[in-house]
């Protein structure tokens, strides 16, 4: 019997193919989840449910990240998920913000894989997050966190990769490499992403005009802001504000 056939026949004999996911309930420090293509939660392991303050799996099914995280963080999750669904490419050991033991946002290593449907299309993603414990990863966290913090403190300014490298004490080449390895992005894209995320929070938590939010977050005008916001979220700033106001 061929090895692929042996494997296929074994899985076919299982009374419940989903039993494999229960293994994640017994892995300490690992937070496992599955989402569909619309970003709705399908399942999560016990550790993730507990960290989100939920008691049963049914409490998370159908929920989106908006229910548990600030709009800017949920927006970042959704953008990354959509990229995986669009390209079919996995994300392996990427730094991402998630909830620590005090339910405060902290840096975790996250791996996400696309889930293929029977027709060959991508129907969702599965992933897991864990705390960074490796010495090299912790050093990378500090460097990336310093870059993120600097951008967040200077959102209204015109920043370049050179500015960011100088502020973090890295060469531009080293900065590019670290951001690509840890966040899967470039300095320019990171600056834009953080501006969009902060602007998304302002849209939902303040009554400031969209034009003023655009200027406050480093965009030359409302038109440029709308173009970049729609490119990364699939909706205009006005639509995003209206959608979250209805919740």
N, C-alpha and C positions, 0 to 999 in steps of 0.2 A: 504494500500500500504506500502510495506516495505521501510525502510529508504534508503537502497542502490538503490532500484528501483526508488524512488522519485528523488534521486540525479542524477542517470543516465538519466532519462527522461528529467530532467531540462536541463542538458548539451546538450542533443540531440536536444532540441528545440532552442538552441542559434543559431542565424544566423551566428555568427563568434565566434567559441570557443576561438580564440586568443584574444578576447576583454579583457580577464582577465589580460593579461600582461600590458595593458595600465594603470592599477592601479599604476604600478611602476613609471609612469611618474609624479605622483602626490605625491610621498613620498619624502619629503626633505632629502637630505643627503644620499640617497640610490642609489647605482649604480648596476643595474641589467643587466645580460647578459645570452645568451645561446650559446653554442659551440657544434659542432658535434664531433664525435670520432676522427677526424683528426685535431682537434684544430682550425677549421675555425669558425669564428663568424657567427651566424645565425640571431641574433637580439640583441638589447641592448636598454635600456630606454634612454629617452632624456638627463638625467643627465650624463650618461656615454658618450654619443655621444659628448656632450658639453665639458666634461673634456678631451676628446681625440682630441678636435679641429675639430670635424666633424659636418656637418650641417644636413645631412639626414641619415636615417637608411640604405639606399642602399649603402652609402659610407663605411659601416663597414661589410656588408655581404660578406663572403668569405675571409676576412682578418684574419691573425693570429697575435698573440701577438708580433711577430718579427717586425711588421710594426709600432708599437707604443712604444716599450720598448727596452732598451739595451739587447744584446744577453744573458747576464747572468740572468737578471730578467725574460725574456721570457722563458728561459730554466727552471727556477724554476717553473713558472706557468705550463708549459707543463708537467713537471715531476709529479706535484701534480694531474693534470687533468688525466693523464694516470693511476695513482694509483686508482683514483675513478672509472674509466672505467673498470679497471682490476678486482677490488674487489667488486664493487657495493656498497661500503660503503660511506656514506655521511661524509662531513667535516663540523663541526658546530662551529662557532665563533673562527676561527683560525686566529692568527696574520699573516698578509701578507703585503708586500710592495705594495703600489699603489700610484696614483697621488693625491696630495693635491691641494688646491686652486691655488697655484703658479706653479702647474704641476711639483713639485719636489717630489721625492719618500719619502713616509712617511708610518707609520704603520696604518693599517686598520684592522677591524674585518671582516673576510670573511666566508660565508657559501656556500657550494657547494653540490648539490644533483645530483645523476645519473639520466638520462632520459632513461626509458625503451621503446624499440620499441614493435611493435605488435607481433613480434616473440619471445619476451622475452629477447632479447639481449640488452646490453647497447649501445645506439646510440649517446650519448652525455652527456653533463652536463648543468645544469643551476645554477646560483649563484648570490649572491649579496654581496656588500661590503659597509661598513659604518665606519665612524671615531669612535675611541674608546673614549667614554665619561664617562664610569663608573670609579669611583675612583680606584677600585680594578684592573680593566683592565689597567688603566694608569700606575699603579705601576708595573704590569707584563710587560708592554711594556718597561719600563725603564730597568728592569732586563734582559729581552731578548735582547734588543738593546745593552746593555753593553756587553753581551756574544758575539753577532754577531760582534760588533766593535773590540773586542779583537782578535777574530779569524782572521778577515780581516787584522789586523795590524801585525799578526804573521803567515801568510799563509805558509811561507817557513820553519817554525819550526815544530818539532815533538811535537804536543800537545796531552795532555790526558784530561780526564774529571776532574781529580784532579787539573790540571793546570788551567782549565777554571773556576772551582769553586773558587779557591783561588783568581784569578784575578777579579772575580765579587763579592767577599765577601759572597758567598753562600756556604752552605754545598753541598756535591756531591748529596745527596738525594734530597735536595730542588731544585738544578739545574736540575736534571733529571725530577722531577715532573713539574717544570715550563715549560721546553722545550716540554715535552710531551703534556701538556695542551694547550700551546700557538701555537706551531709549529707542533705538532704531530710527533716529532722526538726525537732522543737521542743525547747527546753531540757528540758522535762519528760520527753519521750520519750527524749532522749539520756541523761539521768540514769538512767532505768529500764533502758535498753539496756546501759549500762556496768555497772550493778549486776548484771544478769543474766549478762553475759559474764564478769565477775570471779567470780561465784558458780559458773558452769559450770566454770571452771578449778579452783576449790576442790573441787568435787564429784569431779573426776577425779584431782586430784593430792594430796588430803589425805583423811584418815579422819575429819575433823570431822563431827559430826552435822549433819543437814539443818537442824534447829532452830537450831543455833548459827551455821551459815552464813547463814541468813536474817537473824538479828540482826546479824551482822558486816557485812552488806552493805546495811544501811539499811531492812530490812523490819520491820514491827511484830511479825510473828509468822510461823510456818511456813505457816499457811494462806494468808496474803496472798502470801508468796513463791511457793508452789506455783501459785496462781492466775495470777500474772504470768508465771511461768516456762513454764507450759503454754500460755498464750496466745501466747508468742513462739517456742516451740520445738516445740509439738505433743506434748510428753510431760512427765511430772512430773519433779521433781528426782531422785527415786528411780530412775525408768526411765532417765533420762539417765546417771546414775552406773553403773547396771548394764550399759547398752549399751556404754559406753566401757571398763568393766572387762573386758569379754569380748574386747577387741581385743588 
